[in-house]
Amino acid sequence: MVYTLTLNPSLDYVMYPSSFPKKGGTNRSEREELRAGGKGINVSVVLKNLGVPTRTLGFIAGNTGDEIEGALRAEGLRTGFIMLPFRNGMSRINVKIRVPYDDGREGFEETELNAAGPLVEDGSVNELCEKLEKCSSGDILVLAGSMPSRAPEDMLDRILSSVPEGVKIVVDMTGDRLKKALGYKPFLIKPNLEELCQAAGRELGSTDEIISEARKLKEAGAENVIVSMGGDGAILIDKTGEVHTAKAPKGKALGAFGAGDSMTAGFIKGFLDEKDYGYALKLGIAAGSAAVFRGKLPDYDEIMRVLDEV
């Protein structure tokens, strides 16, 4: 079983005005979408599309929390969220404004306004940890996305230390949270090139420099390190230390929403099917590229079509 953990999920309210809103006055959208949001949730959706059993975990609160869970169940996803007390607030609503590119390109430029989210208290963290303790050796746990702004400082340590031995942990986080997670020997981390440069404290101008910095993250604890580089593809340093590279296929980019999460899902699917890191990387790039070409989370057929081009 693959579990995904989204600690601060949201309802994403996506608006499509014809031009970027003007400050003050009234602006109007031409159409809207409402969807459950969060990086772990996105991974679960794409895994489900690829035929991989998954269960979404995390914290929800209030009426918006009920809506998040209902939306996911309507899509056929299994859930195991912790419902926070009513006094702690509600799950966040994030507003996404998608405006057509003004240079003639297809697709949309997205501007986000993300909320803070509810208060998470010690008792709720303990409840989540009890769920994680029931994971079995061979399961995969994906920990992705932002942390609640109001939560115990030691929450991440408590969560990671509750995961039983033999569970493969996939971490898609940045900064200090990634550094902390490295101490728990994650199966996979997936920084993008910008995040790797931030970790290195300098620009990385060559493939050799990128590989060298990725190896440092591996030496710090990660079994496998993928560095995603957008249209330039990705580099993987696998468990054995072997370097794999794959180029991204060419196509019309309609938006980057969920591309990194789709790559994570594709890699997991590829690894589960073949136990081959090179193939897993290619399927990850195919899934991420399919998301870019669609502007949304991709389905099975879209990913398989792109895989032939990787």
GUTI-946246 format. One line per 4 residues: their letters; for each residue x, y, z of C-alpha. Coordinates in Angstrom, 1 decimal, m for minus. Layout:
N
a = X,Y,Z | ...
END
This chain:
310
mvyt = 0.0,0.0,0.0 | 1.1,3.5,m0.7 | 0.1,6.1,1.8 | 0.4,9.8,1.1
ltln = 0.6,12.4,3.9 | m0.7,15.9,3.3 | m0.4,17.8,6.6 | m2.1,21.0,5.5
psld = m4.6,20.1,2.7 | m6.8,22.7,1.0 | m9.7,23.4,m1.2 | m8.3,25.0,m4.2
yvmy = m10.6,27.6,m5.8 | m9.3,28.2,m9.3 | m10.5,31.3,m11.2 | m10.0,32.1,m14.8
pssf = m10.3,35.8,m15.6 | m9.4,37.0,m19.1 | m6.7,39.3,m17.7 | m4.9,39.8,m14.4
pkkg = m7.2,41.5,m11.9 | m6.9,45.2,m11.3 | m6.3,46.3,m7.7 | m9.5,47.7,m6.3
gtnr = m12.9,47.6,m7.9 | m14.7,44.5,m9.3 | m13.0,41.8,m11.3 | m14.8,38.9,m12.9
sere = m13.8,35.3,m13.6 | m15.0,33.6,m16.8 | m15.1,30.1,m15.2 | m14.1,28.4,m11.9
elra = m13.0,25.0,m10.6 | m13.0,23.7,m7.0 | m10.7,20.8,m6.2 | m9.0,19.1,m3.2
ggkg = m5.5,20.4,m3.1 | m2.1,19.4,m1.5 | 1.0,17.7,m2.9 | 0.4,14.4,m1.2
invs = m3.2,14.4,m2.4 | m2.0,15.1,m6.0 | 0.4,12.1,m5.7 | m2.5,9.9,m4.6
vvlk = m4.7,11.0,m7.5 | m2.0,10.2,m10.1 | m1.2,6.9,m8.4 | m4.9,6.0,m8.6
nlgv = m4.9,6.9,m12.3 | m1.9,4.5,m12.7 | m3.7,1.7,m10.9 | m1.7,1.8,m7.6
ptrt = m3.7,1.4,m4.4 | m3.3,4.4,m2.2 | m4.7,6.0,0.9 | m4.6,9.7,1.7
lgfi = m3.7,10.8,5.3 | m3.3,14.1,7.1 | m5.3,16.7,9.0 | m8.7,18.3,8.0
agnt = m10.9,20.7,9.9 | m14.4,22.2,9.6 | m16.8,22.3,6.7 | m13.9,22.7,4.2
gdei = m12.3,19.6,5.6 | m15.5,17.6,5.1 | m15.6,18.9,1.5 | m11.9,17.8,0.9
egal = m12.6,14.3,2.1 | m15.9,14.1,0.2 | m14.2,15.2,m3.1 | m11.5,12.6,m2.7
raeg = m13.9,9.8,m1.9 | m16.0,10.8,m5.0 | m12.9,10.2,m7.1 | m12.5,6.8,m5.6
lrtg = m9.7,7.5,m3.2 | m9.4,5.9,0.2 | m8.9,8.4,3.1 | m7.8,8.3,6.7
fiml = m7.7,12.0,7.7 | m7.6,13.1,11.3 | m10.5,15.6,11.9 | m9.3,18.4,14.1
pfrn = m11.6,20.0,16.8 | m14.0,22.6,15.6 | m12.4,25.3,17.8 | m9.1,24.9,15.8
gmsr = m10.5,26.5,12.6 | m11.0,25.1,9.2 | m9.0,23.5,6.4 | m7.7,26.2,4.2
invk = m9.2,27.6,0.9 | m6.4,28.6,m1.5 | m7.3,30.9,m4.4 | m5.5,30.3,m7.7
irvp = m5.9,32.9,m10.4 | m5.0,31.6,m13.8 | m4.7,34.1,m16.6 | m3.7,33.4,m20.3
yddg = m0.1,34.2,m21.1 | 0.2,37.6,m22.7 | 2.9,36.6,m25.1 | 0.8,34.3,m27.3
regf = 1.7,31.0,m25.7 | m1.0,28.5,m24.9 | m1.8,27.9,m21.3 | m2.0,30.0,m18.1
eete = 0.2,31.9,m15.7 | m1.0,31.1,m12.2 | m0.9,33.4,m9.2 | m1.7,31.9,m5.8
lnaa = m3.1,33.2,m2.5 | m2.6,30.4,0.0 | m4.2,30.4,3.5 | m2.5,29.5,6.8
gplv = m4.8,26.6,7.8 | m6.0,25.3,11.2 | m4.3,24.8,14.5 | m2.9,21.3,15.0
edgs = m2.5,20.3,18.7 | m0.5,17.5,20.3 | m3.4,15.1,20.7 | m4.1,15.2,16.9
vnel = m0.4,14.6,16.2 | m0.4,11.5,18.5 | m3.5,10.2,16.7 | m1.8,10.5,13.3
cekl = 1.3,8.8,14.6 | m0.8,5.9,15.9 | m2.1,5.5,12.3 | 1.4,5.5,10.9
ekcs = 2.6,2.9,13.4 | 0.2,0.4,11.7 | 2.0,0.7,8.4 | 3.8,m2.5,7.3
sgdi = 7.2,m3.3,6.0 | 7.2,m2.8,2.2 | 4.6,0.0,2.3 | 5.5,3.4,0.9
lvla = 4.8,6.7,2.7 | 4.9,9.9,0.7 | 5.4,13.0,2.8 | 4.9,16.1,0.6
gsmp = 4.0,19.7,0.8 | 3.9,22.4,3.4 | 3.6,22.1,7.2 | 0.7,23.8,9.1
srap = 1.9,27.1,10.4 | 0.3,26.4,13.8 | 1.6,23.0,15.0 | 4.0,21.6,17.5
edml = 7.6,22.3,16.6 | 8.6,18.7,16.9 | 5.7,17.4,14.8 | 7.9,16.3,11.8
dril = 10.2,14.4,14.1 | 7.3,12.7,15.8 | 5.8,11.7,12.5 | 8.9,10.3,11.0
ssvp = 10.0,8.4,14.2 | 6.6,6.7,14.3 | 7.0,5.1,10.9 | 7.9,1.3,11.3
egvk = 11.2,0.0,10.0 | 10.9,m1.3,6.4 | 8.5,1.4,5.3 | 9.9,3.3,2.3
ivvd = 9.6,7.0,3.0 | 9.4,9.5,0.1 | 10.0,13.1,1.1 | 9.1,16.1,m1.1
mtgd = 9.9,19.0,1.2 | 12.5,21.8,1.2 | 14.9,23.6,3.5 | 15.2,22.6,7.2
rlkk = 12.4,20.1,6.9 | 14.3,18.2,4.2 | 17.5,18.3,6.2 | 15.6,16.9,9.2
algy = 14.0,14.2,7.1 | 17.5,13.0,5.8 | 18.2,11.8,9.3 | 15.5,9.2,8.9
kpfl = 17.1,7.7,5.8 | 14.3,8.3,3.3 | 13.9,6.0,0.3 | 13.6,9.0,m2.1
ikpn = 13.9,12.8,m2.1 | 13.1,15.0,m5.1 | 14.5,18.5,m5.0 | 14.2,20.6,m8.2
leel = 17.3,22.4,m9.5 | 16.4,25.7,m7.8 | 16.1,23.9,m4.4 | 19.3,22.1,m5.0
cqaa = 21.1,25.4,m5.7 | 19.6,26.8,m2.5 | 20.9,23.8,m0.5 | 24.3,24.3,m2.1
grel = 24.3,28.0,m1.5 | 25.4,28.7,m5.1 | 24.3,28.4,m8.7 | 25.1,25.0,m10.3
gstd = 26.1,25.5,m13.8 | 27.0,22.1,m15.1 | 25.8,18.5,m14.9 | 28.9,17.5,m12.9
eiis = 28.1,20.1,m10.3 | 24.5,19.0,m10.0 | 25.5,15.4,m9.6 | 28.1,16.3,m7.0
eark = 25.5,18.2,m4.9 | 23.0,15.4,m5.3 | 25.6,13.0,m4.0 | 26.0,15.1,m0.9
lkea = 22.2,14.7,m0.1 | 22.6,10.9,m0.7 | 25.6,10.9,1.7 | 23.5,12.8,4.2
gaen = 20.9,9.9,4.3 | 18.8,9.7,1.2 | 18.8,6.3,m0.6 | 17.8,7.8,m3.9
vivs = 17.9,11.4,m5.1 | 16.1,12.8,m8.1 | 16.9,16.3,m9.3 | 14.1,17.6,m11.5
mggd = 15.1,20.2,m14.1 | 11.9,21.1,m15.8 | 12.2,21.0,m19.6 | 15.8,19.6,m19.3
gail = 14.5,16.4,m17.7 | 16.0,14.9,m14.5 | 19.0,13.2,m12.9 | 18.7,10.3,m10.5
idkt = 21.5,9.1,m8.2 | 20.1,5.7,m7.2 | 20.7,3.5,m4.1 | 23.8,1.9,m5.6
gevh = 25.3,5.3,m6.5 | 24.6,4.9,m10.3 | 23.7,8.0,m12.2 | 20.6,7.9,m14.5
taka = 19.6,10.8,m16.7 | 16.5,11.3,m18.9 | 15.4,14.1,m21.1 | 11.9,15.6,m21.0
pkgk = 9.9,15.2,m24.2 | 9.0,18.2,m26.2 | 5.4,19.5,m26.3 | 3.1,22.4,m25.6
alga = 3.2,23.5,m22.0 | m0.2,24.4,m20.7 | 0.8,24.7,m17.0 | 3.0,23.3,m14.3
fgag = 0.3,22.4,m11.9 | 1.0,19.0,m10.2 | 4.0,18.2,m12.4 | 6.4,17.5,m9.6
dsmt = 3.8,15.4,m7.8 | 3.0,13.5,m11.0 | 6.7,12.8,m11.3 | 6.8,11.3,m7.8
agfi = 3.8,9.1,m8.5 | 5.2,7.9,m11.8 | 8.5,7.0,m10.2 | 6.8,5.0,m7.5
kgfl = 4.6,3.2,m10.0 | 7.7,2.4,m12.1 | 9.7,1.1,m9.2 | 6.8,m1.0,m7.9
dekd = 6.3,m2.6,m11.4 | 9.9,m3.2,m12.4 | 12.2,m2.6,m9.4 | 14.4,m0.8,m12.0
ygya = 15.5,2.7,m11.2 | 16.1,3.8,m14.8 | 12.6,2.7,m15.8 | 11.1,4.4,m12.7
lklg = 12.9,7.7,m13.6 | 11.5,7.5,m17.2 | 8.0,6.9,m16.0 | 8.3,9.7,m13.5
iaag = 9.4,12.1,m16.3 | 6.6,10.9,m18.5 | 4.0,11.6,m15.8 | 5.5,15.0,m14.9
saav = 5.6,15.9,m18.6 | 2.0,14.7,m19.2 | 0.9,17.0,m16.4 | 2.6,20.0,m18.1
frgk = 1.2,19.2,m21.5 | m2.3,18.9,m20.0 | m2.2,21.7,m17.4 | m3.8,19.2,m15.0
lpdy = m3.1,16.0,m13.3 | m2.7,13.4,m16.0 | m4.5,10.1,m16.5 | m3.1,6.7,m17.4
deim = m3.4,7.0,m21.2 | m1.8,10.5,m21.3 | 1.2,9.2,m19.3 | 1.7,6.1,m21.4
rvld = 1.6,8.2,m24.6 | 4.4,10.5,m23.3 | 6.4,7.5,m22.0 | 7.1,6.4,m25.6
ev = 8.9,9.8,m26.2 | 11.1,9.7,m23.1
END
